[in-house]
C-alpha cells in the first residue's frame, strides 16, 4: 500500500499539498460552533446536486415534446427515480436556505471586513448563482409551474428600461417561450452554472484558507483563538456528520412527499395561477405594489439596489467593530430585510391558500 | 535575468531615455495583444452564436377563431387557438388564448389577446364584475381591455380581425 502511494507521489508530487490541506489548523472555537458548518453544508448540498443531476441527465430529454414525459418517466417508472429527482428537488431548497444562513452568519460576525472583501464578493456571486440554478432548473420538467414561472421571470427581465426587450429575447432565444428557451436553460443549468459555481467555490475556499477564520466576536471564543485542531480529521468529521444528517433529511422529505410534477405546460390555460418556488414568493408579492410606470422599480431598481448594497458592504462598513450588538445600523438593516421577506412570503402564501 | 543594457552614450551626448523598451517588455506586451486578439476571436463569434436568431421578429398570421354563427354575441368568449408554427428547429402547434366580444350584436368583433401586459399571465374574464382579472398580480381590465387598476402598464393588446366565409380571423 505504502509503495503504491510512493509510486504515485513520485509521479504527481501531490502528497505535500494534500497534507497541507488536511493539516490546516482550524481554531478550536470554530470547531465547537455549528454555525461554521453552514458553508461546508452548502458545498455538500452542491455536491449532492451534481451527483443527482448527472444521474438524471442520463434520462432527461431537453425538448418541448419530450421533457415532460421524460421527467414523468424518471419520477414514476424508473427504479429509484422518485428518490434521485426528489433529493435533487429538496436539495435545491436546502442550498438556498444554507447559503442564506451562511451569509447571515458571515454578516453578523462581520467576516466580510478587510482583508476578506473578495471572499464576501465571491460569496455574493455564488448566492446569486444558486438562485439562478433554481430559476433555470424548474423550467426543465416543462410543466405548468416551470412554464409560467419562466414566462413571468423573463417578462421581469423584459421590463428593464431600454435593454429589457433584448434581454428577454436573449433569455428566451426568441420572442416566445419554446424549444430555444428550454435548450438555453438546460445548457445554463447543467454546464455554465455548475462550471462557474465550481470555479468560484475553489476561489472562495482558497481565500478562506489564505486569510484563516475571521477574528472571533465573543470573549470566550477569543480566549480559545490560539488553540487549533487539524482540519482532518477533527473538522472534516463534523462536516461529514452534518452532511450525512442533511442527506438523511432530504431522503426523508422525498420519501414523505415526492417531488411535485404538475400538468404539462399549457400556454392557453387561464385558470392556472402561476406561482414561483417558495424562495421567490416574497418578490412575487412585491411586484403587486408597483403598478404601471412604477413597474421597473420592482423589477430592476430594487434588485439592483440589493445586489449593489451587498457588493458595496465591505467597502462601506469600514469600522473595526465586529460585534453585531455594537453595530446597530447593519444589524437593524438585516432585521428589516428579514422581516420584509418573511411577511411578504406569508402574504403571498395566504393569497393563494 | 536582467535585460541586456544599451551601451552607455558618450558623456557629452546625454543619457538613454529610461523608458526605452527592452526585449522582455516587448514580448510581454506582444503576448498581451496576441492573447487579447485570441480572446476576441473566441468571444465575438461566440456571443453572436449565443444571440442566434433570438432577435428575429416572428411574422404575424391570420388564425381562424371560429364560425361567426357559433360565437355568442352578447358575452365575452374565451377562445383557445392553435396554429402550426416554427419554434426554432421544431414544427409545433403554437397555442394561445384570446377573448372575443361584440358591442353591436355581432356586426363587428373585438378580439383581445389574453396575455396580461404586466408579466405575461393569462387574464380571466369575470362575468359578475364584467372585467378581466389577472391571477398573478391582481391587475384588472375593462371589457374593452383598458386598465382599471393593478400593476399592468398598458391595455390588453387588441388584435386586427376580419371575417371571411362566415368565420372570424384574428391577426396573431
Interface residues (C-beta under 8 A of the other chain):
Chain A: X63 X64 X65 X148 X151 X152 X154 X155 X156 X159 X166 X169 X170 X172 X173 X174 X175 X176 X178 X179 X180 X183 X266 X267 X268 X269 X270 X271 X272 X273 X274 X284 X287 X288 X290 X291 X292 X293 X295
Chain B: X50 X51 X52 X53 X54 X55 X56 X57 X58 X78 X80 X87 X88 X89 X90 X92 X94 X95 X96 X97 X114 X118 X119 X120 X121 X122 X123 X124 X135 X136 X137 X138 X147 X149 X150 X151 X152 X153
